[in-house]
Amino acid sequence: MAFVQVRLFAVARAKAGTELISCQPGSLASIIESLKAHGELANVLPQCSYLVDGLAPSDVNQNISAGSTIDVLPRFAGGA
């Protein structure tokens, strides 16, 4: 089965202990929920922004297909 690749940056990468996680396809919300099982990543996810195949999603209920890439972007330099 094909997966969704999740790339982690900065503190998200440090908290998860890895830069790449493979997830089952599903809604963006369900994928974010599944990421909470990785190290201390759950602590930073609420402050992160997400890109799906390079684009900002308009809805966390949007379906993410196998083969897609999600970038998890924490706040940089104290930004909101």
C-alpha positions as a Markdown table, in Angstrom:
| # | Residue | x | y | z |
|---|---|---|---|---|
| 1 | Met | 0.0 | 0.0 | 0.0 |
| 2 | Ala | 1.2 | 3.5 | -0.8 |
| 3 | Phe | 1.7 | 6.0 | 2.0 |
| 4 | Val | 1.6 | 9.8 | 2.6 |
| 5 | Gln | 5.1 | 11.1 | 3.4 |
| 6 | Val | 5.3 | 13.6 | 6.2 |
| 7 | Arg | 8.5 | 15.8 | 6.3 |
| 8 | Leu | 9.3 | 17.4 | 9.6 |
| 9 | Phe | 11.3 | 20.6 | 10.0 |
| 10 | Ala | 13.2 | 22.3 | 12.9 |
| 11 | Val | 11.8 | 21.7 | 16.3 |
| 12 | Ala | 9.1 | 19.2 | 14.9 |
| 13 | Arg | 12.0 | 17.1 | 13.6 |
| 14 | Ala | 13.8 | 17.3 | 16.9 |
| 15 | Lys | 10.7 | 16.3 | 19.0 |
| 16 | Ala | 9.9 | 13.4 | 16.7 |
| 17 | Gly | 13.5 | 12.2 | 16.5 |
| 18 | Thr | 13.2 | 11.8 | 12.7 |
| 19 | Glu | 12.8 | 13.9 | 9.6 |
| 20 | Leu | 10.3 | 11.7 | 7.7 |
| 21 | Ile | 7.3 | 9.7 | 8.7 |
| 22 | Ser | 5.1 | 7.5 | 6.5 |
| 23 | Cys | 1.3 | 7.6 | 7.2 |
| 24 | Gln | -1.8 | 6.0 | 5.9 |
| 25 | Pro | -3.8 | 8.2 | 3.5 |
| 26 | Gly | -6.8 | 10.0 | 5.0 |
| 27 | Ser | -7.9 | 13.4 | 6.1 |
| 28 | Leu | -5.3 | 15.9 | 7.0 |
| 29 | Ala | -6.8 | 16.0 | 10.5 |
| 30 | Ser | -6.5 | 12.2 | 10.9 |
| 31 | Ile | -2.9 | 12.3 | 9.7 |
| 32 | Ile | -2.0 | 15.1 | 12.2 |
| 33 | Glu | -3.7 | 13.0 | 14.9 |
| 34 | Ser | -1.5 | 9.9 | 14.0 |
| 35 | Leu | 1.6 | 12.1 | 14.2 |
| 36 | Lys | 1.0 | 12.6 | 17.9 |
| 37 | Ala | 2.3 | 9.1 | 18.6 |
| 38 | His | 5.9 | 10.1 | 17.6 |
| 39 | Gly | 8.0 | 11.2 | 20.5 |
| 40 | Glu | 7.1 | 14.6 | 21.8 |
| 41 | Leu | 5.8 | 15.8 | 18.5 |
| 42 | Ala | 2.3 | 16.2 | 20.0 |
| 43 | Asn | 3.6 | 19.2 | 22.0 |
| 44 | Val | 4.4 | 21.3 | 18.9 |
| 45 | Leu | 1.8 | 20.2 | 16.4 |
| 46 | Pro | -0.8 | 22.8 | 17.5 |
| 47 | Gln | 1.6 | 25.6 | 16.6 |
| 48 | Cys | 2.6 | 24.2 | 13.2 |
| 49 | Ser | 1.6 | 25.1 | 9.7 |
| 50 | Tyr | 1.1 | 22.5 | 7.1 |
| 51 | Leu | 1.7 | 22.3 | 3.4 |
| 52 | Val | 0.2 | 19.5 | 1.2 |
| 53 | Asp | 2.2 | 19.0 | -2.0 |
| 54 | Gly | 3.6 | 22.5 | -1.5 |
| 55 | Leu | 0.2 | 24.2 | -1.0 |
| 56 | Ala | -1.5 | 25.5 | 2.2 |
| 57 | Pro | -4.6 | 23.4 | 2.7 |
| 58 | Ser | -7.9 | 25.3 | 3.2 |
| 59 | Asp | -9.6 | 22.5 | 5.2 |
| 60 | Val | -8.1 | 20.0 | 7.7 |
| 61 | Asn | -10.9 | 17.6 | 6.5 |
| 62 | Gln | -9.4 | 17.5 | 3.0 |
| 63 | Asn | -8.5 | 14.0 | 1.9 |
| 64 | Ile | -4.8 | 13.4 | 1.4 |
| 65 | Ser | -4.0 | 10.7 | -1.2 |
| 66 | Ala | -1.3 | 8.2 | -1.2 |
| 67 | Gly | 1.9 | 9.6 | -2.8 |
| 68 | Ser | 1.3 | 13.1 | -1.4 |
| 69 | Thr | 3.8 | 14.9 | 0.8 |
| 70 | Ile | 2.9 | 16.9 | 3.9 |
| 71 | Asp | 5.4 | 19.4 | 5.3 |
| 72 | Val | 5.1 | 20.2 | 9.0 |
| 73 | Leu | 6.4 | 23.7 | 9.6 |
| 74 | Pro | 6.8 | 24.9 | 13.2 |
| 75 | Arg | 7.0 | 28.6 | 14.0 |
| 76 | Phe | 10.4 | 30.1 | 12.9 |
| 77 | Ala | 12.2 | 32.8 | 14.8 |
| 78 | Gly | 9.2 | 33.3 | 17.2 |
| 79 | Gly | 6.7 | 34.1 | 14.4 |
| 80 | Ala | 3.0 | 33.5 | 14.8 |
